[in-house]
Amino acid sequence: MLDDIQIERIIDLALDEDIQSGDITTEAIINKSQNADAFIKAKENGVIAGLPIAEKVFRKLDPDLIWNPLVNDGDKIKSSEILVKFSGNYSALLTAERTALNFLQRMSGIATQTNLFVSVIKDSKTKILDTRKTIPGHRLLDKYSVKMGGGTNHRIGLYDLVMIKDNHIKVAGNITNAVDQIRRKYGNKFRVEIETTNLDEVNEALKCNADIIMLDNMTNEAMNDAVKLINGRAQTEASGNMTIERIKSTAEIGVDFISIGMLTHSVKALDISMYIE
């Protein structure tokens, strides 16, 4: 799912904001022709994601970079583990270091956090979904990182799945009107998900032949009743206040998906550093 053109654009923007007219410290201290060996090491346990992005960052400044990864994206890593050894132009390595690590740390943080949630419900049929609560401009990277952590991508944007939410319903008057307008415009081109908050709305969504019914901010008791009512006629997504403490009991209800915004909107970066040998 990593589109090379979009990734190149993201990397170019990241390097440009950091370097601008030049790395004035490195340019004053390091000989331009000097080479160096380096490695990147984890400083805490987690799941790695973003190594191909980090490589692209370094290679932007040194096309002759020699890159030898010791792990692959999606692998579980341990504190003090060396992730990659590489060599190249000394100045290029230092100038690209922070940008490469910024990508690697955030992406690995997302993968690690996702894997924590996935592991809690590993014995259920329920899948962990991400959301659109991503860093602007970095959605593909954020969603790729979720997949590396064992999660499942929800819609990528506003263009690949119809999601009828409360404000759409308010304007349309009710769920039925909203779905009718969607069907008139698109037919069956897109799958349709409908946000519901109570059993009456769930029943209306069922009558509209929704593909996915979101059970938004419901208690576990209400979700249990909703899943029984739906009875496999649509896929079900639990959403709202889905903490790591709550997801096991939610999965046991039998929902197909649990969507979690905090996978990407408030993630802790994984502690990873680069060292020159």
Beta strands, then each sheet from edge to edge (+ up, - down):
strand 1: 35-42
strand 2: 46-47
strand 3: 66-69
strand 4: 76-77
strand 5: 82-89
strand 6: 127-129
strand 7: 162-164
strand 8: 192-196
strand 9: 212-216
strand 10: 235-239
strand 11: 257-259
strand 12: 272-276
sheet 1: 3+ 5- 1+ 12-
sheet 2: 2+ 4-
sheet 3: 6+ 11+ 10+ 9+ 8+ 7+
end
